[in-house]
Structures are given as C-alpha cells and as structure tokens.
Amino acid sequence: MKSVGPLLIVASLITALIACGPSSGALGTLPAATPGTSVDAGPDLTPAPSGTTSTPAPSEATPPASSEPSGSHATPAPTPDGTTIVRAYFYFESIPGSSGLVPVLREVPATKAVATAAIAALLAGPTEPESGAMSSAVPAGTRLLGLTIKDGVATVDLSREFESGGGSASAGIRLGQVTYTLTQFSTVKSVLFKIEGQTVTVFGSAGIVLDGPVARRDYVDLLPAIFVDRPAYGAALGNPGRVAGSAQGVFEATFRVTLRDGAGREIADQQVMAACFCESGAFSATIRYAVPKAQWGTLRVWAGSAKDGTPVYVREYPVWLTPAG
C-alpha cells in the first residue's frame, strides 16, 4: 500500500457533469495578478490528463527552459515555432484550508520527449513571481537520471537528493508532484520510482512503502476540496473558457465558479456540480464572460457552507481573460 501524510481528501480526474445557475457570494478582494507570463498569453493548450484524449509522451528529451507560455487571444492556437507547452505541479497554499497541488504551464524548447521536459520543469521549481503563492517539496539539487515509458508505466530515475530531508508529508507531496506531472500525458497511467537506478520499495526516512507503480488516485489527499486542473495557474482561460477538475467533500457535490476582472468586478458566477459525491467527483464547466479588452483577472472556486452559505473550500488564482471571439 502507498502512504502519504493526510491532507485534504478529494478525487482523481475523470468525465464530468455540470449544473448551472446564477448566484453570488462574498468573494473578498482581488489578489495581485503576477503569474510571470507575457500579456499575450494564450489558452491552456496542454493535453488532458491520463484517462482522456491527449498527446502521447515519448521517453526522452533535453532539459527545457522555464518560461511561461504565450499564444493568441480567445481561441487556442499553436505555440511559437520551436516551443511547446508542458505543465508541472507544485504545492499551492496561499489561502488557508485550500492547500494542495496546482498546475502551472511552462513553455519549453520543441521536443518529442515532452515527459522529460515536464519533469525538468518540475525540478526547476516555481519561478520568482510564483514563489510567493506556491512551493515545491522536491529537494534542491535533484537530478533526472532517466525516464522511460512502456505499457502505460513511466519509470523515472532520480538522484539521491530526491529522497533526502523532510518528514512523511514532504515526502508524500514530492511523490505526488512527480506522479501528477507525468500522468498529464495519455500514455502514462502510473509511475514507478527509481533512485540512482534502484527501484524504490520504501521511500526516504519517512518509510513510505511503494509496492509498485503509483497513480493519481494514490495522491488524492494532496488535492484541495475543489481542485482546478484546467486552466492552470496564470494560464489564459479563453472565452468561452473551460474550467475542469475534481471536487469531493463539498455539500451535495455542488460549488461555484466565479470570475472577476482586473478591476475586481464580478463578471461570471456559475453553479457547478461534480459527477458524484465521491472520490471520482470530476467536473467540467464552460464559462462565458464579457471584458472589453484582454486583461488579468481572478478565477475563484468555492462552496457555500451547509450551515449558513459562507464561502468555504476557497481556491483562487490569476487567469488571463479575453473578449469573446
């Protein structure tokens, strides 16, 4: 069995159902939008995670750069010549009670071996603008020694630094970061860890038992109650835009997606229902909004408490908004 430090319990990503309805809530103030990407950022163009249609991940690549993606305005468009977009997963803890993994985008040199590029981006850590909102449990100095993908299993070989330091919570988070980063590709269903060429059965000083390849479902306790996987932190939403992820533990599996523009005005508020009140409570919603020009805004997901409707399970971060196409 796999063991990680208990955090929030939520769900793995699968197909979705939604329900829509207008409402509003106490949404607080707009945070500073400093995701570190260019002002012509395009929609989140990374492939869907395992279990859905996405781009295959070959087995090798050269180390990537760690800049944010760019693209077009309201509709998906190819990345600039010679680059591609991957995502890495860090630990987001800007709002108490909603800590957990969060995806970020990285524009990297064009490569067929995008899985290796994604891991290289993960090992590089958060950028300076992101570092105030998120962190990485991967120890500094960790090196990627090898990566192969066969029959849906990614075997990742990391240097000794990867299992050094930290307690059980830190060790579990870093395992989850690597697992989520690799399973963004349709060819990867699970991950087998090696350290310096040796298959890991007991990880680090925390003694986490790995009795074989691990998958996203093994690390759902690293997700917030409402987990947004698309759009990524600081990505362009598109208009209409798709907001997708998973939710578990929210009252009646129902919550809200709210958008605010750069001036803090509410421009969309939509009720969303997860597929079920369970660990497989995936959701996908199409959000439409109106802005006069492209600008940074805030995406917020939240649920009303069963007691009095007060916002709970709040998670928010900056997204790039554009006029409808």
C-alpha positions as CSV (number, residue, x, y, z in Angstrom):
1,M,0.0,0.0,0.0
2,K,1.0,3.6,-0.6
3,S,1.1,6.0,2.3
4,V,1.3,9.8,2.4
5,G,0.7,12.3,5.2
6,P,-3.1,13.1,5.5
7,L,-4.1,16.3,3.8
8,L,-7.5,17.1,2.2
9,I,-9.3,14.1,0.6
10,V,-10.5,14.7,-3.0
11,A,-10.8,12.9,-6.3
12,S,-9.0,11.7,-9.3
13,L,-9.8,13.1,-12.7
14,I,-12.4,11.5,-15.0
15,T,-15.5,12.5,-17.0
16,A,-17.8,15.3,-15.8
17,L,-21.3,16.5,-15.3
18,I,-22.3,20.1,-14.6
19,A,-25.3,22.1,-13.5
20,C,-25.7,25.8,-14.0
21,G,-27.5,28.5,-12.1
22,P,-26.9,32.2,-11.2
23,S,-25.9,33.3,-7.7
24,S,-23.3,35.4,-5.9
25,G,-21.3,35.3,-2.7
26,A,-18.9,37.2,-0.5
27,L,-15.8,37.0,-2.7
28,G,-13.2,39.2,-1.0
29,T,-10.6,41.3,-2.7
30,L,-8.8,40.6,-6.0
31,P,-5.2,39.3,-5.4
32,A,-2.3,40.7,-7.2
33,A,-2.0,39.0,-10.6
34,T,1.7,38.4,-11.1
35,P,1.9,34.9,-12.7
36,G,5.0,35.9,-14.7
37,T,3.7,35.3,-18.1
38,S,3.5,37.5,-21.2
39,V,0.4,39.7,-21.7
40,D,-0.5,37.9,-24.9
41,A,-0.7,34.6,-23.1
42,G,-2.8,32.0,-24.9
43,P,-5.3,29.4,-23.6
44,D,-4.2,26.4,-21.6
45,L,-3.0,24.3,-24.5
46,T,-1.5,21.4,-22.6
47,P,-3.0,17.9,-23.1
48,A,-5.7,16.4,-20.9
49,P,-4.5,14.2,-18.1
50,S,-4.5,10.4,-18.1
51,G,-7.8,8.8,-18.9
52,T,-8.8,11.4,-21.5
53,T,-7.7,12.2,-25.0
54,S,-4.3,13.8,-25.1
55,T,-0.8,13.9,-26.7
56,P,1.4,10.9,-26.2
57,A,4.6,11.4,-24.2
58,P,7.8,9.9,-25.7
59,S,10.5,8.7,-23.4
60,E,13.4,11.1,-23.6
61,A,14.1,14.8,-24.0
62,T,16.6,17.6,-23.4
63,P,16.1,19.9,-20.4
64,P,13.7,22.7,-21.0
65,A,13.6,26.4,-20.3
66,S,11.2,27.6,-17.5
67,S,9.3,30.5,-19.1
68,E,5.5,30.9,-19.2
69,P,3.6,30.1,-22.3
70,S,2.4,32.6,-24.9
71,G,-0.2,32.3,-27.7
72,S,-3.3,34.0,-29.1
73,H,-6.3,35.7,-27.6
74,A,-9.7,34.0,-27.5
75,T,-9.1,30.7,-29.3
76,P,-6.5,28.0,-28.9
77,A,-3.5,28.5,-31.2
78,P,-0.2,26.8,-31.8
79,T,2.7,27.8,-29.6
80,P,5.5,29.8,-31.2
81,D,7.7,28.0,-33.6
82,G,10.3,25.9,-31.8
83,T,8.5,25.6,-28.5
84,T,5.8,23.5,-26.8
85,I,3.9,23.8,-23.6
86,V,4.0,21.4,-20.6
87,R,2.7,21.6,-17.1
88,A,4.4,21.0,-13.8
89,Y,2.6,20.5,-10.4
90,F,3.6,22.5,-7.3
91,Y,2.1,23.0,-3.9
92,F,-0.3,25.9,-3.6
93,E,-1.0,27.3,-0.1
94,S,-2.0,31.0,-0.5
95,I,-5.4,30.5,1.2
96,P,-5.6,28.6,4.5
97,G,-7.8,25.5,4.2
98,S,-7.3,25.0,0.4
99,S,-3.7,23.9,0.3
100,G,-2.8,21.3,-2.3
101,L,-1.3,20.6,-5.7
102,V,-1.7,23.2,-8.5
103,P,-0.7,23.0,-12.2
104,V,1.5,25.7,-13.8
105,L,2.4,26.0,-17.5
106,R,5.9,26.1,-18.9
107,E,7.0,26.9,-22.5
108,V,9.9,24.7,-23.4
109,P,12.0,24.1,-26.5
110,A,10.2,21.9,-29.0
111,T,10.8,18.3,-28.3
112,K,9.1,14.9,-28.9
113,A,10.0,13.9,-25.4
114,V,7.6,16.1,-23.6
115,A,7.5,13.9,-20.4
116,T,11.2,14.5,-19.8
117,A,10.7,18.2,-20.5
118,A,7.9,18.3,-17.9
119,I,10.0,16.7,-15.2
120,A,12.8,19.1,-16.0
121,A,10.4,22.0,-15.5
122,L,9.2,20.5,-12.2
123,L,12.8,20.1,-10.9
124,A,13.5,23.7,-11.8
125,G,10.8,24.8,-9.3
126,P,8.4,27.7,-9.2
127,T,9.5,31.0,-10.8
128,E,10.1,34.1,-8.8
129,P,6.6,35.6,-9.3
130,E,5.0,32.3,-8.4
131,S,7.2,31.6,-5.3
132,G,5.1,33.7,-3.0
133,A,2.0,31.6,-3.7
134,M,3.4,28.1,-4.1
135,S,6.3,25.9,-3.3
136,S,7.9,22.6,-4.2
137,A,8.7,19.7,-1.9
138,V,11.3,18.4,-4.4
139,P,14.7,18.9,-2.8
140,A,17.1,21.3,-4.4
141,G,19.7,19.6,-6.5
142,T,17.5,16.7,-7.5
143,R,18.6,15.5,-11.0
144,L,16.7,13.4,-13.6
145,L,18.8,10.4,-14.4
146,G,16.4,8.6,-16.8
147,L,12.9,8.3,-17.9
148,T,11.2,5.6,-19.9
149,I,7.5,4.9,-20.7
150,K,6.3,1.4,-21.5
151,D,2.8,-0.1,-21.3
152,G,1.4,2.9,-19.5
153,V,4.1,3.0,-16.8
154,A,6.6,5.8,-16.6
155,T,9.8,4.7,-14.9
156,V,11.5,7.7,-13.5
157,D,15.1,7.5,-12.2
158,L,16.0,10.4,-9.9
159,S,19.2,11.3,-8.0
160,R,19.7,10.6,-4.3
161,E,18.7,14.1,-3.3
162,F,15.1,13.3,-4.2
163,E,14.6,11.2,-1.1
164,S,16.6,13.4,1.3
165,G,15.1,15.5,4.1
166,G,11.6,16.3,5.2
167,G,9.0,14.2,7.0
168,S,6.3,12.0,5.7
169,A,4.1,14.9,4.5
170,S,7.0,16.4,2.5
171,A,7.9,13.0,1.0
172,G,4.3,12.4,0.0
173,I,4.0,15.7,-1.7
174,R,7.1,15.3,-3.8
175,L,6.0,11.8,-4.9
176,G,2.6,13.3,-5.8
177,Q,4.2,16.2,-7.7
178,V,6.1,13.8,-9.9
179,T,3.1,11.5,-10.4
180,Y,0.7,14.3,-11.4
181,T,3.3,15.8,-13.7
182,L,3.9,12.6,-15.6
183,T,0.3,11.4,-15.7
184,Q,-0.7,14.6,-17.6
185,F,0.1,12.5,-20.7
186,S,-2.3,9.9,-22.1
187,T,0.5,7.3,-22.4
188,V,1.2,7.4,-18.7
189,K,-1.2,5.8,-16.3
190,S,1.2,5.2,-13.4
191,V,4.7,5.9,-12.3
192,L,7.5,3.7,-11.0
193,F,10.2,5.4,-9.0
194,K,13.9,4.6,-9.0
195,I,16.7,6.3,-7.0
196,E,20.1,6.1,-8.6
197,G,19.0,3.1,-10.7
198,Q,17.4,1.1,-7.9
199,T,13.6,0.5,-7.8
200,V,12.1,2.2,-4.7
201,T,10.1,-0.1,-2.3
202,V,10.5,2.1,0.8
203,F,10.9,5.8,0.2
204,G,13.1,8.1,2.3
205,S,13.5,8.3,6.0
206,A,9.7,8.6,6.4
207,G,9.4,4.9,5.3
208,I,6.7,5.4,2.7
209,V,6.0,2.0,1.2
210,L,5.8,1.8,-2.6
211,D,4.6,-1.6,-3.6
212,G,4.7,-0.9,-7.3
213,P,3.7,1.9,-9.7
214,V,1.6,4.7,-8.3
215,A,-1.2,6.7,-9.9
216,R,-3.1,9.9,-9.4
217,R,-5.6,8.1,-7.2
218,D,-2.8,7.3,-4.7
219,Y,-2.3,11.0,-4.0
220,V,-5.9,12.5,-4.0
221,D,-5.2,13.6,-0.4
222,L,-2.8,16.2,-1.9
223,L,-5.6,18.0,-3.6
224,P,-7.8,20.7,-2.2
225,A,-11.5,20.0,-1.8
226,I,-12.2,21.8,-5.1
227,F,-9.2,21.1,-7.5
228,V,-9.0,23.0,-10.8
229,D,-6.7,21.3,-13.2
230,R,-7.7,23.5,-16.2
231,P,-6.9,26.3,-16.6
232,A,-3.5,26.2,-14.9
233,Y,-2.3,28.9,-12.6
234,G,-1.6,32.0,-14.7
235,A,-2.9,30.5,-17.9
236,A,-5.4,32.0,-20.3
237,L,-8.9,30.9,-19.8
238,G,-10.3,31.5,-23.3
239,N,-13.8,32.9,-23.9
240,P,-15.9,30.8,-23.5
241,G,-13.4,29.0,-21.3
242,R,-13.3,25.5,-19.8
243,V,-12.9,25.0,-16.1
244,A,-12.3,21.4,-15.2
245,G,-11.0,19.3,-12.3
246,S,-12.4,17.4,-9.4
247,A,-14.3,18.0,-6.2
248,Q,-15.0,15.8,-3.1
249,G,-16.4,16.6,0.3
250,V,-18.4,19.7,-0.7
251,F,-22.0,19.8,0.3
252,E,-24.2,18.0,-2.2
253,A,-21.2,17.9,-4.6
254,T,-22.2,21.4,-5.6
255,F,-20.0,24.5,-5.7
256,R,-19.5,27.8,-7.7
257,V,-17.0,29.1,-10.2
258,T,-16.6,32.9,-10.1
259,L,-14.6,35.2,-12.3
260,R,-13.5,38.8,-11.5
261,D,-11.9,41.2,-14.0
262,G,-8.8,43.2,-13.4
263,A,-10.8,45.9,-11.5
264,G,-12.2,43.3,-9.2
265,R,-15.7,43.3,-10.7
266,E,-17.6,40.1,-10.8
267,I,-18.1,39.1,-14.5
268,A,-19.3,35.5,-14.1
269,D,-20.7,33.3,-11.4
270,Q,-21.9,29.8,-12.2
271,Q,-23.0,26.8,-10.2
272,V,-21.2,23.6,-10.9
273,M,-22.0,20.0,-9.8
274,A,-19.4,17.3,-9.6
275,A,-20.1,13.9,-11.2
276,C,-20.8,12.4,-7.8
277,F,-20.2,12.8,-4.1
278,C,-17.2,10.6,-4.1
279,E,-13.5,10.3,-4.9
280,S,-14.4,10.3,-8.6
281,G,-16.2,13.6,-8.4
282,A,-14.9,15.2,-11.6
283,F,-16.4,18.3,-13.2
284,S,-16.2,20.3,-16.4
285,A,-17.9,23.6,-16.9
286,T,-18.0,26.1,-19.8
287,I,-17.7,29.7,-18.5
288,R,-18.8,32.7,-20.6
289,Y,-17.9,36.3,-19.6
290,A,-17.6,39.8,-21.1
291,V,-14.5,42.0,-20.9
292,P,-13.7,45.0,-23.2
293,K,-10.1,44.1,-23.6
294,A,-7.6,41.4,-22.7
295,Q,-6.6,41.6,-19.0
296,W,-5.6,39.7,-15.9
297,G,-8.5,38.6,-13.8
298,T,-9.2,36.1,-11.0
299,L,-10.7,32.6,-11.1
300,R,-12.2,31.6,-7.8
301,V,-13.9,28.3,-6.9
302,W,-15.7,28.0,-3.7
303,A,-18.6,26.2,-1.9
304,G,-21.2,27.6,0.4
305,S,-21.2,26.1,3.9
306,A,-24.1,23.8,4.8
307,K,-24.6,25.9,7.9
308,D,-25.0,29.5,6.6
309,G,-23.7,29.6,3.0
310,T,-20.4,31.3,4.0
311,P,-17.8,30.6,1.3
312,V,-15.6,27.6,2.2
313,Y,-13.0,25.5,0.3
314,V,-11.9,28.7,-1.5
315,R,-9.2,28.5,-4.1
316,E,-8.3,31.4,-6.4
317,Y,-5.5,32.4,-8.7
318,P,-4.9,34.7,-11.7
319,V,-6.0,33.9,-15.2
320,W,-5.8,35.8,-18.5
321,L,-9.2,37.0,-19.7
322,T,-10.0,37.9,-23.3
323,P,-13.0,39.3,-25.2
324,A,-15.3,36.7,-26.7
325,G,-14.2,35.5,-30.1
